[in-house]
Amino acid sequence: MAKVWLITGASSGLGEALSRAVIARGDSVVATFRKDDASRAFTEANPGTGLGVVMDVTSEEQVRAAVQAAVSRFGTIDVLVNNAGYGTIGAVEEFSMTEIRAQMETNFFGAMAVTKEVIPLMRQAGAGHILQISSSAGFRGMAGFGVYNASKFALEGFSEALSLELAPFGIRVTIVEPGPFRTKFAGSSIRLAESRLGEYEKTPVAQMYRYIQTVDGKQEGDPEKGARAMVDYVHDGRTALRLPLGKAPLQAIRAKLSQVEADLKANEEIALSVVFEE
């Protein structure tokens, strides 16, 4: 059965590839862009199956208008993909609070706003699927990724709870955790801390700065394959909460699980020592 998708951040990367994959599957897509010319070009290139809309996820007014446009054009939204976002590199100490809030506004509050606007439609329909594009960085913290980690950890936390809240209404939630993909994430979509502190020059933070300067175009992930995997996941009716994409996220997630288990074992005696004795 054909579905109607709303995909945020469709101008490049996974969002762009996913929009193409959705249409190739025979579904319809409302794709959001920051620029009007890109929005119009998408609509013109996909007559009947595609609608481009201008939307900044940090604008509640634009979010509301985009959802209304989707419903006016296609009558419903079956699948929401919260993909819009950007990455940041730097030590937590290096970032200003303005930079930190901007990261959270887009990656977390933006996704929250779009999700809240779409939920009533899906709840009334008694069905739907929400894909939250997180990252392996949404599960495991890394030096130099702290602010980005915070935004994706927040996204995953509310999405875990959301999956439990929406299950009674027949709505599925999937947290997609891509590893490094050959998109603009390591290029024009990455923002470095405006302030650099010399104290971090010989720490893992400096290694992250060097990594991001050399990895662009060499990442393991193929956006086209990633997009097809997500489309298939939705149509196959899969229900697992987390969908890692790539070798790197599998390794990162398993390493985090091992670390947490080790911490539990190391501190189990302390944990149990604080409870009341019956």
PAKOLKE-97243 format. One record per residue: residue in three letters; x, y, z of N, C-alpha, C, O in turn. Coordinates in steps of 0.1 Angstrom, whole numbers, padded with zeros to 4 digits, always signed. Atoms other than C-alpha are relative to their C-alpha. Example, Ala and Ser with C-alpha at 12.3 -4.5 7.8 and 13.67 -1.06 7.14 Angstrom:
REM residues 2
ALA+0009-0012+0000+0123-0045+0078+0009+0012+0000+0019+0012+0007;SER-0009-0011+0000+0137-0011+0071-0008+0011+0008-0003+0022+0009;
This chain:
REM residues 278
MET+0008-0012+0000+0000+0000+0000+0009+0012+0000+0018+0013+0008;ALA-0008-0012+0001+0014+0034-0010-0002+0009+0013-0012+0009+0019;LYS+0000-0009-0012+0023+0058+0018+0004+0014-0003+0010+0017-0014;VAL-0004-0014+0002+0027+0095+0022+0011+0003+0011+0008+0001+0023;TRP-0011-0003-0009+0060+0106+0038+0002+0015+0001+0000+0022-0008;LEU-0005-0014-0003+0071+0139+0054+0014-0001+0004+0017-0007+0015;ILE-0015+0001-0003+0109+0142+0053+0006+0014+0002+0005+0022-0007;THR-0007-0012-0002+0127+0171+0069+0014+0000-0004+0021-0011-0004;GLY-0014+0000+0004+0161+0183+0057+0003-0008-0012+0012-0016-0012;ALA-0002+0008+0012+0158+0170+0022+0009+0006-0011+0010+0000-0022;SER-0008-0007+0010+0182+0193+0004+0013-0008-0003+0019-0006-0014;SER-0013+0007+0002+0212+0169+0008+0000-0012+0008-0009-0014+0017;GLY-0002+0011-0008+0225+0138+0023-0010-0011+0001-0017-0014-0010;LEU+0010+0011-0002+0203+0110+0037-0014+0005-0003-0022-0002-0009;GLY+0013-0005+0003+0172+0133+0034-0003+0000-0015-0013-0003-0019;GLU+0001+0000+0014+0178+0138-0003-0001-0014-0006-0010-0016-0014;ALA+0000+0013+0005+0185+0102-0010-0013-0007+0004-0018-0015-0004;LEU+0012+0006-0005+0155+0091+0011-0012+0005-0008-0021-0003-0012;SER+0011-0006+0009+0132+0114-0009-0001-0008-0013-0012-0011-0018;ARG+0000+0007+0013+0143+0097-0041-0004-0014+0001-0012-0019-0007;ALA+0003+0014-0002+0140+0062-0027-0015-0002+0003-0021-0012-0001;VAL+0014+0001-0003+0105+0069-0014-0008+0001-0013-0018-0007-0015;ILE+0007-0002+0012+0093+0081-0048+0002-0012-0009-0007-0017-0016;ALA-0003+0011+0008+0111+0052-0066-0009-0012+0005-0012-0021-0003;ARG+0008+0011-0005+0091+0028-0043-0015+0002-0004-0023-0008-0002;GLY+0014-0003+0003+0058+0044-0055-0008+0007+0010-0020+0009+0009;ASP+0006-0008-0011+0051+0064-0024+0000+0015-0004+0006+0019-0014;SER-0001-0014+0002+0045+0101-0022+0008+0007+0012+0009+0001+0022;VAL-0008-0007-0010+0067+0126-0003-0002+0015+0000-0002+0021-0010;VAL-0001-0014-0003+0065+0160+0012+0014+0002+0006+0017-0002+0017;ALA-0014-0002-0003+0101+0172+0014+0002+0014+0004-0002+0023-0003;THR-0002-0013-0005+0112+0202+0034+0014+0005-0004+0024-0002-0003;PHE-0012-0007+0004+0139+0227+0023+0001+0013+0007-0009+0019+0012;ARG-0002-0013-0006+0154+0259+0037-0002+0011-0011-0004+0022-0007;LYS+0001-0011+0011+0153+0277+0003-0011-0003-0010-0014-0015-0013;ASP+0012+0001+0008+0123+0284-0019+0003-0006-0014-0005-0014-0019;ASP-0003+0005+0013+0141+0276-0052+0002-0015+0000-0002-0022-0009;ALA-0001+0014-0001+0150+0241-0040-0013-0007+0002-0016-0018-0003;SER+0013+0006-0003+0115+0235-0028-0008-0001-0013-0014-0011-0016;ARG+0007+0000+0013+0100+0245-0062+0006-0010-0010-0002-0017-0017;ALA-0007+0010+0009+0126+0224-0081-0005-0014+0003-0007-0022-0006;PHE+0004+0014-0004+0116+0193-0061-0014-0003-0005-0017-0013-0010;THR+0014+0002+0004+0079+0198-0068-0001-0002-0015-0008-0011-0020;GLU+0000+0000+0015+0085+0204-0105+0006-0013-0005+0002-0019-0015;ALA-0007+0013+0005+0108+0173-0108-0008-0012+0003-0006-0023-0002;ASN+0008+0012-0004+0082+0150-0091-0015+0003-0001-0022+0003+0010;PRO+0014-0003+0002+0048+0159-0105-0009-0011+0005-0008-0023+0001;GLY+0009+0010-0004+0020+0141-0087+0004-0008+0013-0004-0012+0020;THR-0005+0009-0012+0042+0123-0061+0009+0008+0010+0011+0003+0021;GLY-0009-0008-0009+0064+0151-0046-0005+0014+0002-0010+0020-0007;LEU+0003-0014-0003+0058+0184-0029+0011+0005+0009+0014+0000+0019;GLY-0011-0006-0007+0086+0206-0018-0006+0012+0008-0014+0019+0003;VAL+0004-0011-0008+0079+0230+0011+0012+0007+0007+0021+0000+0010;VAL-0010-0008-0008+0100+0257+0028-0003-0001+0015-0014+0002+0019;MET+0003+0002-0015+0104+0249+0065+0013+0001+0007+0023-0007+0004;ASP-0011+0000-0010+0129+0258+0092-0006-0007+0013-0016-0002+0018;VAL+0006+0007-0011+0123+0233+0120+0000+0008+0013-0007+0004+0023;THR+0001-0008-0012+0130+0260+0146-0011+0010+0000-0012+0018+0010;SER+0011-0010+0001+0100+0280+0134-0013-0008+0002-0017-0016-0007;GLU+0013+0007-0002+0067+0266+0149-0010+0004-0011-0018-0005-0015;GLU+0009-0004+0010+0048+0286+0124+0002-0007-0013-0007-0011-0020;GLN-0003+0007+0013+0066+0271+0094-0002-0015+0001-0007-0021-0008;VAL+0003+0014-0002+0063+0236+0109-0015-0002-0002-0019-0012-0009;ARG+0014+0002+0001+0026+0240+0113-0005+0002-0015-0014-0006-0020;ALA+0003-0002+0014+0023+0254+0077+0004-0012-0009-0004-0015-0018;ALA-0005+0012+0008+0043+0225+0063-0009-0012+0001-0012-0019-0008;VAL+0009+0011-0002+0021+0199+0079-0013+0002-0006-0019-0007-0012;GLN+0013-0004+0007-0010+0217+0067+0001-0002-0015-0009-0007-0021;ALA-0002+0001+0014+0004+0218+0032+0000-0015-0004-0005-0019-0015;ALA+0000+0015+0003+0011+0180+0033-0014-0006+0000-0017-0013-0009;VAL+0013+0006-0001-0024+0172+0044-0009+0006-0011-0017-0002-0017;SER+0008-0006+0010-0039+0196+0019+0003-0007-0014-0006-0009-0022;ARG-0004+0006+0013-0020+0180-0010-0003-0015+0000-0008-0020-0010;PHE+0001+0015+0001-0021+0143+0000-0010-0006+0010-0013-0018+0009;GLY+0010+0004-0009-0047+0141+0027+0004-0006+0013-0004-0007+0023;THR-0004+0006-0012-0026+0125+0054+0016+0000+0000+0022+0004-0009;ILE-0015+0003-0002+0010+0117+0067+0001-0013+0006-0003-0015+0018;ASP-0002+0013-0005+0018+0081+0071+0013-0002+0007+0014-0010+0017;VAL-0014+0002-0005+0055+0083+0078+0006+0014+0002+0007+0022-0008;LEU-0008-0012-0003+0074+0112+0094+0015-0004+0002+0018-0013+0010;VAL-0015+0002-0002+0112+0113+0091+0006+0014+0005+0007+0023-0003;ASN-0007-0012-0006+0129+0139+0114+0015-0001-0003+0022-0007+0004;ASN-0013+0001+0004+0161+0142+0095+0008+0013+0001+0021+0013+0001;ALA-0007-0013+0000+0169+0179+0096+0010+0002+0012+0006-0002+0023;GLY-0009-0002-0011+0200+0187+0117+0014+0003-0005+0017+0002-0017;TYR-0014-0002+0004+0237+0194+0117+0009-0005+0012+0004-0007+0023;GLY-0009+0005-0010+0268+0183+0136+0009+0011+0005+0011+0021-0002;THR-0009-0009-0005+0292+0201+0158+0013-0007+0006+0011-0019+0010;ILE-0013+0006-0005+0329+0194+0168+0006+0011+0009+0007+0022+0006;GLY-0007-0008-0009+0347+0208+0197-0002-0005+0015-0011-0012+0018;ALA+0002+0003-0014+0352+0205+0235-0012+0007+0005-0014+0018+0001;VAL+0011-0007-0006+0322+0213+0255+0004+0014+0006-0004+0023+0004;GLU-0004-0013-0005+0342+0241+0272+0002+0010-0011+0001+0022-0008;GLU-0003-0009+0011+0350+0256+0238-0013+0007-0005-0012+0018-0010;PHE+0013-0006+0005+0313+0262+0229-0006+0011+0009-0006+0009+0021;SER+0008-0010-0008+0294+0293+0239-0014-0006+0002-0018-0015-0005;MET+0014+0005-0002+0259+0288+0253-0009+0003-0012-0018-0004-0014;THR+0007-0003+0013+0246+0304+0221+0001-0011-0010-0009-0015-0016;GLU-0003+0011+0009+0262+0277+0200-0007-0013+0005-0013-0020-0003;ILE+0007+0012-0006+0249+0250+0224-0015+0000-0002-0021-0010-0006;ARG+0014-0001+0002+0214+0263+0223-0004-0002-0014-0015-0007-0017;ALA+0003+0002+0015+0214+0265+0185+0000-0014-0004-0009-0019-0011;GLN+0000+0014+0003+0224+0229+0183-0012-0007+0005-0018-0015-0002;MET+0012+0007-0006+0196+0218+0206-0013+0005-0007-0022-0003-0008;GLU+0012-0005+0006+0171+0240+0189-0003-0007-0013-0015-0011-0016;THR+0002+0007+0013+0176+0223+0155-0001-0015+0002-0011-0021-0002;ASN-0001+0015+0000+0185+0187+0164-0010-0006+0010-0015-0017+0007;PHE+0009+0005-0009+0162+0183+0194-0014+0007+0000-0024+0000-0003;PHE+0013-0007-0001+0135+0210+0198-0007+0000-0014-0019+0000-0015;GLY+0006+0000+0013+0130+0211+0160-0007-0014-0003-0018-0014-0008;ALA+0006+0013+0002+0124+0173+0158-0012-0001+0009-0022-0007+0006;MET+0012+0001-0009+0101+0176+0189-0012+0008-0006-0023+0003-0005;ALA+0011-0008+0005+0081+0204+0173-0007-0007-0012-0020-0007-0012;VAL+0006+0006+0012+0075+0185+0140-0007-0013+0005-0018-0015+0000;THR+0006+0012-0005+0067+0153+0159-0013+0003+0006-0023-0004+0004;LYS+0013-0004-0007+0041+0170+0181-0011+0004-0010-0022+0002-0007;GLU+0009-0004+0010+0025+0185+0150-0007-0011-0007-0018-0010-0012;VAL+0005+0011+0008+0021+0152+0133-0007-0011+0008-0016-0017+0002;ILE+0006+0011-0009+0011+0129+0162-0015+0000-0001-0021-0011-0003;PRO+0015+0001+0000-0026+0140+0162-0005-0006-0013-0015-0013-0012;LEU+0004+0006+0013-0029+0130+0125+0001-0015+0001-0009-0022-0003;MET-0002+0014-0001-0015+0096+0131-0009-0006+0010-0014-0017+0008;ARG+0009+0005-0010-0034+0091+0163-0014-0002-0004-0021-0012-0002;GLN+0014+0000+0005-0067+0099+0146-0001-0011-0010-0012-0017-0012;ALA+0001+0011+0010-0058+0075+0118+0002-0014+0005-0001-0024-0001;GLY-0003+0013-0006-0048+0047+0142+0012-0007-0006+0013-0019-0005;ALA-0011+0006+0007-0016+0042+0123+0011+0011-0003+0007+0022-0004;GLY-0010-0010+0004+0017+0058+0114+0014-0006+0004+0015-0015+0012;HIS-0014+0004-0003+0055+0055+0116+0009+0012+0001+0009+0020-0009;ILE-0009-0011-0002+0080+0080+0130+0014-0005+0000+0017-0013+0008;LEU-0014+0003+0001+0116+0077+0120+0008+0012+0005+0008+0023-0001;GLN-0009-0011-0006+0140+0098+0142+0014-0003-0005+0020-0013-0001;ILE-0013+0002+0005+0173+0102+0124+0010+0005+0011+0013+0017+0013;SER-0009-0003-0010+0197+0100+0153+0014-0002-0005+0018+0003-0015;SER-0014+0003+0004+0233+0087+0151+0006-0010+0010+0000-0012+0021;SER-0007+0008-0010+0256+0063+0168+0005+0009+0012+0006+0004+0023;ALA-0004-0010-0011+0266+0095+0187-0012+0003+0009-0010+0010+0019;GLY+0011-0001-0008+0231+0094+0201-0001-0011+0011-0010-0011+0019;PHE+0000+0012-0009+0240+0062+0220+0013+0000+0008+0013-0005+0019;ARG-0013+0001-0006+0277+0066+0228+0007+0014-0001+0008+0019-0012;GLY-0007-0013+0000+0295+0098+0238+0015-0001-0005+0021-0012-0003;MET-0014-0001+0005+0329+0108+0222+0005+0014+0003-0002+0024+0002;ALA-0007-0013-0002+0354+0135+0231-0001+0008-0013+0002+0003-0024;GLY+0001-0008+0011+0349+0164+0208-0014+0001-0007-0017+0009-0015;PHE+0013+0001+0005+0313+0154+0201-0011+0004+0010-0023+0001+0008;GLY+0009-0001-0011+0298+0164+0234-0013+0008-0002-0024+0003+0002;VAL+0012-0008+0002+0273+0191+0223-0009-0008-0010-0021-0008-0008;TYR+0008+0008+0009+0262+0169+0193-0006-0012+0007-0017-0015+0005;ASN+0005+0012-0008+0260+0139+0216-0013+0004+0008-0022-0003+0009;ALA+0011-0004-0008+0237+0159+0239-0013+0002-0008-0024-0002-0003;SER+0012-0002+0008+0213+0168+0211-0006-0013-0004-0018-0015-0004;LYS+0004+0013+0004+0211+0132+0199-0005-0009+0011-0014-0017+0010;PHE+0004+0007-0012+0209+0117+0234-0014+0004+0004-0023-0004+0007;ALA+0013-0006-0003+0179+0140+0240-0010-0005-0009-0021-0009-0006;LEU+0009+0005+0010+0163+0129+0208-0003-0015+0002-0015-0018+0001;GLU+0003+0014-0003+0167+0092+0217-0008-0002+0012-0016-0011+0013;GLY+0008+0002-0013+0154+0097+0252-0015+0003-0002-0023-0005+0003;PHE+0014-0003+0002+0122+0113+0242-0007-0010-0010-0019-0013-0009;SER+0005+0009+0010+0118+0089+0213-0003-0014+0006-0013-0021+0003;GLU+0003+0013-0007+0121+0058+0236-0014+0001+0007-0022-0008+0007;ALA+0013-0002-0007+0093+0072+0258-0012+0001-0010-0022-0004-0008;LEU+0011-0002+0010+0073+0082+0227-0005-0013-0006-0017-0015-0008;SER+0004+0013+0006+0074+0047+0213-0010-0007+0010-0019-0014+0005;LEU+0009+0006-0009+0057+0035+0245-0014+0007+0001-0024+0001+0002;GLU+0012-0007+0000+0032+0063+0245-0009-0002-0012-0022-0001-0011;LEU+0008+0000+0012+0021+0059+0209-0003-0015-0004-0012-0016-0013;ALA+0003+0013+0004+0021+0021+0207-0015-0004+0001-0020-0011-0008;PRO+0015+0003-0001-0016+0019+0219-0008+0005-0011-0019+0001-0013;PHE+0008-0006+0011-0026+0040+0189+0005-0006-0013+0001-0001-0024;GLY-0004+0006+0012-0009+0018+0164+0011+0007-0008+0013+0005-0019;ILE-0011-0008+0006+0020+0042+0158+0014-0005+0004+0016-0007+0016;ARG-0013+0005-0003+0055+0029+0155+0011+0011+0000+0009+0021-0007;VAL-0011-0009-0001+0087+0048+0164+0013-0008-0002+0015-0018+0004;THR-0013+0006+0003+0121+0039+0150+0011+0010+0002+0011+0021-0004;ILE-0012-0009-0001+0154+0055+0161+0010-0005-0009+0016-0016-0007;VAL-0010+0004+0010+0177+0053+0131+0014+0006+0005+0015+0018+0008;GLU-0013-0004-0005+0214+0054+0142+0011-0003-0011+0017-0013-0011;PRO-0010+0002+0011+0236+0059+0111+0014+0002+0006+0016+0010+0015;GLY-0014-0003-0002+0274+0057+0113+0004+0011-0010-0005+0019-0015;PRO-0004-0010+0010+0295+0079+0090-0004-0003-0014-0001-0014-0019;PHE+0004+0002+0014+0279+0083+0056+0006+0011-0009+0010+0021-0004;ARG-0006-0009+0009+0293+0100+0025-0011+0011-0004-0016+0011-0015;THR+0009-0012+0002+0271+0131+0028+0008+0012+0004+0020+0012+0005;LYS-0006-0012-0003+0278+0167+0036+0002+0002+0015+0007+0013+0020;PHE-0001-0001-0015+0278+0160+0074+0014+0004+0004+0015+0012+0013;ALA-0014-0003-0004+0316+0161+0076+0005+0012-0008+0017+0016-0007;GLY-0004-0011+0008+0317+0190+0051-0007+0013+0004-0005+0018+0015;SER+0007-0012-0002+0293+0219+0049-0010-0001+0011-0015+0010+0016;SER+0010+0001-0011+0269+0205+0075+0006-0001+0014-0001-0004+0024;ILE-0006+0001-0013+0295+0204+0103+0004+0014+0005+0009+0022-0004;ARG-0004-0013-0006+0302+0234+0126+0010-0002+0011+0007-0010+0020;LEU-0010+0001-0010+0333+0238+0146-0002+0010+0010-0007+0021+0008;ALA+0002-0010-0011+0334+0256+0179+0007+0013-0004+0019+0012-0009;GLU-0005-0012+0004+0340+0292+0173+0013+0004+0008+0022+0011+0003;SER-0011-0003-0009+0365+0294+0202+0008-0013+0001+0003-0024+0003;ARG-0009+0012-0001+0395+0270+0203+0010+0003+0012+0016+0013+0013;LEU-0008-0001-0012+0414+0264+0236+0013-0009-0002+0012-0021-0005;GLY-0013+0007+0002+0451+0254+0234+0002-0012+0009+0009-0021+0006;GLU-0001+0011-0009+0447+0232+0264-0005-0013-0005-0001-0024+0000;TYR+0006+0013+0005+0429+0206+0243+0008-0005-0012+0004-0015-0019;GLU-0007+0004+0012+0456+0204+0216+0006-0014+0000+0009-0020-0010;LYS-0006+0014-0001+0470+0171+0229-0010-0010+0006-0006-0019+0014;THR+0011+0008-0006+0437+0155+0239-0008-0007-0011-0006-0003-0023;PRO+0009+0006+0010+0411+0133+0221-0008+0010-0008-0012+0007-0019;VAL+0008-0010+0008+0393+0165+0211+0008+0004-0012+0002+0006-0023;ALA-0008-0004+0012+0422+0175+0188-0001-0011-0010-0001-0008-0022;GLN+0001+0011+0009+0420+0140+0173-0013+0001-0008-0014-0003-0020;MET+0013-0001+0007+0383+0146+0165+0001+0011-0010-0005+0010-0021;TYR-0002-0011+0010+0392+0179+0148+0007-0005-0012+0003-0002-0024;ARG-0008+0006+0012+0418+0161+0126-0009-0010-0008-0008-0010-0020;TYR+0008+0010+0007+0394+0133+0119-0010+0006-0010-0012+0002-0021;ILE+0011-0006+0008+0366+0155+0106+0006+0007-0012-0001+0009-0022;GLN-0007-0007+0011+0391+0173+0083+0004-0010-0011+0007-0006-0022;THR-0006+0010+0010+0402+0141+0066-0010-0011-0004-0008-0018-0014;VAL+0010+0011+0002+0371+0118+0066-0009+0003-0011-0015-0006-0017;ASP+0010-0003+0009+0349+0137+0042+0003-0007-0014+0013-0006-0020;GLY-0002+0007+0012+0343+0116+0011+0005-0014+0001+0006-0022-0009;LYS-0006+0013-0002+0358+0085+0027-0009-0009+0010-0004-0019+0014;GLN+0008+0007-0010+0330+0074+0050-0006-0013-0006-0007-0015-0018;GLU+0004+0014+0004+0318+0038+0049-0014+0000-0006-0017-0009-0014;GLY+0014+0002+0003+0281+0045+0045-0004+0006-0014+0000+0017-0018;ASP+0006-0004+0013+0263+0047+0011-0014+0006+0002-0023-0002+0006;PRO+0013-0006-0003+0234+0072+0013-0011-0007-0008-0022-0008-0002;GLU+0010+0007+0008+0215+0054-0015-0005-0013+0007-0016-0016+0008;LYS+0003+0013-0007+0217+0020+0003-0007+0003+0013-0016-0004+0017;GLY+0007-0004-0013+0208+0037+0036-0014+0004-0002-0023+0000+0006;ALA+0013-0005+0003+0178+0053+0021-0009-0012-0003-0021-0013+0002;ARG+0008+0012+0003+0165+0020+0006-0002-0009+0012-0013-0014+0013;ALA+0002+0008-0012+0171+0002+0039-0011+0006+0008-0019-0002+0014;MET+0011-0006-0008+0148+0027+0056-0013-0001-0006-0023-0004+0001;VAL+0013+0002+0007+0121+0025+0030-0005-0014+0002-0017-0017+0005;ASP+0003+0014-0002+0122-0013+0032-0005-0003+0014-0014-0010+0017;TYR+0003+0003-0014+0121-0012+0070-0014+0005+0003-0022-0002+0010;VAL+0014-0005-0003+0089+0009+0070-0010-0009-0007-0020-0013-0001;HIS+0009+0008+0007+0072-0012+0043-0001-0014+0005-0011-0021+0004;ASP+0000+0014-0005+0082-0045+0059-0007-0001+0014-0009-0012+0019;GLY+0007+0000-0012+0064-0035+0091+0009-0004+0012+0003-0009+0022;ARG-0009+0004-0011+0095-0040+0113-0003+0009+0013-0007+0020+0012;THR+0004-0007-0013+0090-0030+0150+0011+0003+0010+0009+0009+0020;ALA-0011-0003-0009+0125-0029+0166+0002+0015+0002+0000+0022-0008;LEU-0001-0014-0002+0131+0004+0182+0012+0007-0006+0011+0018-0012;ARG-0012-0005+0005+0166+0009+0170+0004-0006-0013+0004-0018-0015;LEU-0004+0005+0013+0179+0006+0134+0014+0006-0002+0015+0018-0007;PRO-0013-0005+0003+0217+0010+0132+0003-0002-0015-0002-0012-0021;LEU-0003+0001+0014+0231+0016+0097+0015+0002-0002+0021+0012+0000;GLY-0015+0000+0002+0267+0006+0090+0007-0008+0010+0002-0012+0020;LYS-0008+0008-0009+0295-0013+0106+0004+0009+0013+0004+0003+0024;ALA-0005-0009-0011+0307+0017+0128-0011+0001+0011-0007-0001+0023;PRO+0009-0001-0011+0274+0021+0147-0002-0014+0008-0004-0014+0020;LEU+0001+0013-0006+0272-0017+0154+0012-0001+0010+0010-0005+0022;GLN-0011+0001-0009+0307-0015+0169-0001+0010+0012+0002+0006+0023;ALA+0001-0010-0010+0300+0017+0188-0010-0004+0011-0008-0002+0023;ILE+0011+0003-0009+0267+0005+0203+0004-0012+0009+0002-0012+0021;ARG-0004+0012-0007+0282-0029+0213+0011+0004+0011+0011-0001+0022;ALA-0010-0005-0009+0312-0011+0229-0007+0007+0012-0002+0005+0024;LYS+0007-0007-0010+0288+0011+0249-0007-0010+0010-0006-0009+0022;LEU+0007+0010-0008+0267-0019+0261+0010-0007+0009+0007-0010+0020;SER-0010+0007-0008+0299-0037+0272+0005+0009+0012+0007+0005+0023;GLN-0005-0010-0010+0311-0005+0291-0011+0001+0011-0007+0001+0023;VAL+0011-0002-0011+0277-0001+0309-0001-0013+0008-0002-0012+0020;GLU+0000+0012-0008+0277-0038+0319+0011-0001+0009+0010-0006+0021;ALA-0012+0000-0009+0312-0035+0333-0002+0010+0011+0002+0007+0023;ASP+0003-0010-0010+0301-0004+0352-0009-0005+0010-0008-0004+0023;LEU+0010+0006-0009+0271-0022+0367+0007-0011+0009+0004-0011+0021;LYS-0007+0010-0008+0293-0051+0378+0009+0006+0010+0010+0001+0022;ALA-0010-0006-0009+0319-0028+0393-0007+0007+0012-0001+0008+0023;ASN+0006-0008-0010+0294-0009+0413-0013-0006+0006-0021+0001+0013;GLU+0012+0006-0004+0266-0034+0420-0001-0001+0015-0011+0002+0021;GLU+0000+0001-0015+0276-0038+0457-0003+0013+0006-0011+0014+0015;ILE+0003-0014-0005+0275+0000+0462-0015+0003-0003-0022+0008+0006;ALA+0014-0003+0003+0241+0002+0444-0009-0006+0010-0019+0000+0014;LEU+0009+0007-0009+0226-0024+0467+0001+0004+0014-0008+0002+0022;SER-0003-0004-0014+0241-0009+0498-0009+0011+0005-0010+0014+0017;VAL+0008-0012-0004+0218+0021+0498-0014-0002+0003-0021+0007+0006;VAL+0015+0003-0002+0184+0004+0500-0003-0003+0015+0006-0008+0022;PHE+0005+0004-0014+0164+0000+0532+0000-0015+0002-0003-0022-0007;GLU+0000+0014-0003+0168-0033+0549-0014-0003+0005-0018+0003+0015;GLU+0014+0004-0004+0134-0050+0552+0000-0008+0013-0010-0012+0018;
